[in-house]
Every structure is written in C-alpha cells, then in structure tokens.
Amino acid sequence: MACTVAVEEVIDAHYGAQSAALGDEETALRATIDAFRADENAHRATAIAHGAREMLGYEVLSGVVKAGSRLAIWLSTRL
C-alpha cells in the first residue's frame, strides 16, 4: 500500500502536467488523461485508507519509490 501511494502521487503530478500542456483543441485527450488521473487518485485513496502511511519507514520507502517512478517517467520520454 505504501508503494501504491508513492507511485500514484508521482503519476498524478505527471498526468496533471500532461493535461495542462494540452491545447484547447485537444479536449478529448485532456478528458481521457483527466479520467486516468482520477482513477490513479482513487487507487491512492484506497491505499491510504488501508494504512499505507502508518507503515514503519513510510517516508523513506515513499521517497525511494517516488524517485524510481520519476526516473521511469523520465526514461520513457527519452527512449
């Protein structure tokens, strides 16, 4: 659950940036990205409800998972 929260927080920020970067003529794509973003936020809320943040070492694990998730996004935009 702690990993889910960390990954979903990074994905939320990524989808938010993608949605904001779209032009006015790309409303259908923006709606799709926003729907994906809402789904990811629901996953995060479920993980939090199941005690993710109460895990011993949550902050450390969260930081590591977020860094790995950001690296994966960075790599996927360059490879």
C-alpha positions as CSV (number, residue, x, y, z in Angstrom):
1,M,0.0,0.0,0.0
2,A,2.9,2.4,0.8
3,C,4.3,1.8,-2.7
4,T,0.9,2.4,-4.3
5,V,0.6,5.8,-2.6
6,A,4.1,6.9,-3.7
7,V,3.6,5.7,-7.3
8,E,0.2,7.3,-7.6
9,E,1.4,10.6,-6.3
10,V,4.1,10.8,-9.0
11,I,1.6,9.7,-11.7
12,D,-0.9,12.3,-10.5
13,A,1.7,15.0,-11.0
14,H,2.7,13.6,-14.4
15,Y,-0.9,13.4,-15.7
16,G,-1.6,16.9,-14.3
17,A,1.3,18.3,-16.2
18,Q,0.3,16.5,-19.4
19,S,-3.3,17.7,-19.1
20,A,-2.2,21.3,-18.5
21,A,0.1,21.2,-21.5
22,L,-2.6,20.3,-24.0
23,G,-4.1,23.0,-26.2
24,D,-7.8,24.0,-26.3
25,E,-8.4,21.8,-29.4
26,E,-7.3,18.7,-27.5
27,T,-10.3,18.4,-25.2
28,A,-11.0,14.7,-25.8
29,L,-7.4,13.8,-25.0
30,R,-7.5,16.0,-21.9
31,A,-10.7,14.3,-20.8
32,T,-9.0,10.9,-21.2
33,I,-5.9,11.9,-19.2
34,D,-8.1,13.5,-16.5
35,A,-10.1,10.3,-16.2
36,F,-6.9,8.3,-15.9
37,R,-5.7,10.7,-13.3
38,A,-8.9,10.4,-11.3
39,D,-8.5,6.6,-11.4
40,E,-5.0,6.8,-10.1
41,N,-6.1,9.1,-7.3
42,A,-8.8,6.6,-6.3
43,H,-6.0,3.9,-6.0
44,R,-4.0,6.3,-3.8
45,A,-7.1,7.0,-1.6
46,T,-7.7,3.2,-1.2
47,A,-4.1,2.6,-0.2
48,I,-4.2,5.5,2.4
49,A,-7.5,4.0,3.7
50,H,-5.7,0.7,4.2
51,G,-3.0,2.3,6.4
52,A,-0.2,3.0,3.9
53,R,1.1,6.0,5.8
54,E,1.2,4.1,9.1
55,M,3.8,1.7,7.8
56,L,7.2,1.7,9.6
57,G,9.6,3.6,7.4
58,Y,6.9,5.0,5.2
59,E,8.7,8.3,4.4
60,V,12.0,6.5,3.4
61,L,10.2,3.9,1.3
62,S,8.0,6.6,-0.3
63,G,11.0,8.7,-1.2
64,V,12.7,5.7,-2.9
65,V,9.6,4.6,-4.8
66,K,8.9,8.2,-5.9
67,A,12.5,8.6,-7.2
68,G,12.2,5.3,-9.1
69,S,8.9,6.3,-10.6
70,R,10.2,9.7,-11.7
71,L,13.2,8.0,-13.3
72,A,10.9,5.6,-15.1
73,I,8.8,8.5,-16.5
74,W,12.0,10.4,-17.4
75,L,13.4,7.4,-19.2
76,S,10.2,6.7,-21.1
77,T,10.1,10.2,-22.5
78,R,13.7,9.8,-23.8
79,L,14.0,6.3,-25.1
